[in-house]
Amino acid sequence: MASFDDRREDFQLPPHPVYVPVTLIRDGQLLADELAELGKTEQWLAAKLQKQGIASPKDVLIAEWLEGDGLFVQTYQPAERQRSTRRQTAPE
């Protein structure tokens, strides 16, 4: 009997699931469709931003969610004070 790994090779499947980042905020604009597709709410995102000291999506250049890594946020602040928090929130 073939093992699971043998069957995976037969179908040319990657050894682990591959996740693509989902953009939730771009240029200060909340992307509600993407947020809904993840099954998350605006309140959930607001809480994640607040934990990083960010008051509003309008302060965010880009925010991405990557399954297994969490939330990445890049704000508009000047370069010397820029907040770039790579995946600091726990994945859910």
C-alpha positions as CSV (number, residue, x, y, z in Angstrom):
1,M,0.0,0.0,0.0
2,A,1.3,3.5,-0.9
3,S,2.1,5.9,1.9
4,F,0.6,9.3,2.1
5,D,3.9,10.9,1.0
6,D,4.0,8.6,-2.1
7,R,0.5,9.7,-3.0
8,R,1.4,13.3,-2.5
9,E,4.4,12.9,-4.9
10,D,2.1,11.2,-7.5
11,F,-0.2,14.2,-7.5
12,Q,2.8,16.6,-7.4
13,L,1.5,18.3,-4.3
14,P,3.7,20.5,-2.1
15,P,4.8,18.9,1.2
16,H,3.0,21.7,3.2
17,P,0.2,24.1,2.5
18,V,1.3,27.3,0.8
19,Y,-0.3,30.5,2.1
20,V,-0.4,33.8,0.3
21,P,-0.5,37.1,2.2
22,V,-3.9,38.8,2.1
23,T,-3.9,42.6,2.0
24,L,-6.3,44.1,4.5
25,I,-5.4,47.8,4.3
26,R,-3.8,49.6,1.4
27,D,-3.0,53.3,1.4
28,G,-5.2,53.9,4.5
29,Q,-8.2,52.1,3.0
30,L,-9.8,49.1,4.6
31,L,-10.4,46.3,2.1
32,A,-13.6,44.9,3.6
33,D,-14.0,42.1,1.1
34,E,-10.7,40.6,1.9
35,L,-11.3,40.9,5.6
36,A,-14.7,39.2,5.3
37,E,-13.1,36.4,3.2
38,L,-10.8,35.7,6.1
39,G,-13.8,35.5,8.4
40,K,-12.5,38.5,10.4
41,T,-14.3,41.7,11.5
42,E,-13.4,45.3,11.5
43,Q,-13.4,45.2,15.3
44,W,-10.9,42.3,15.2
45,L,-8.6,44.3,12.9
46,A,-9.0,47.5,15.0
47,A,-8.0,45.5,18.1
48,K,-4.9,44.2,16.3
49,L,-3.9,47.7,15.2
50,Q,-4.4,49.1,18.7
51,K,-2.1,46.5,20.2
52,Q,0.6,47.9,17.9
53,G,-0.2,51.5,18.9
54,I,-2.1,52.4,15.6
55,A,-5.3,54.3,16.1
56,S,-6.8,54.1,12.6
57,P,-6.5,52.2,9.3
58,K,-5.9,55.7,7.8
59,D,-2.5,55.7,9.5
60,V,-1.5,52.4,7.6
61,L,0.3,52.3,4.3
62,I,-0.2,48.5,4.1
63,A,-1.4,45.7,6.4
64,E,-1.3,42.1,5.4
65,W,-2.4,38.9,7.1
66,L,-0.4,35.7,6.5
67,E,-1.8,32.5,7.9
68,G,0.6,31.0,10.4
69,D,2.5,34.3,10.7
70,G,-0.1,36.9,11.7
71,L,-0.4,40.5,10.8
72,F,2.2,42.7,9.2
73,V,1.7,46.5,9.4
74,Q,3.6,49.3,7.7
75,T,2.5,52.9,8.7
76,Y,3.0,56.2,7.0
77,Q,5.4,57.6,9.7
78,P,8.7,59.2,8.7
79,A,11.5,56.7,7.9
80,E,13.5,57.4,11.1
81,R,10.4,56.7,13.2
82,Q,8.6,54.2,11.0
83,R,6.7,51.4,12.6
84,S,7.2,48.2,10.8
85,T,5.9,45.2,12.8
86,R,6.4,41.9,11.0
87,R,4.0,39.3,12.3
88,Q,4.0,40.4,15.9
89,T,0.4,39.3,16.6
90,A,-0.2,35.7,17.3
91,P,-1.8,33.7,14.4
92,E,-5.4,32.7,14.9
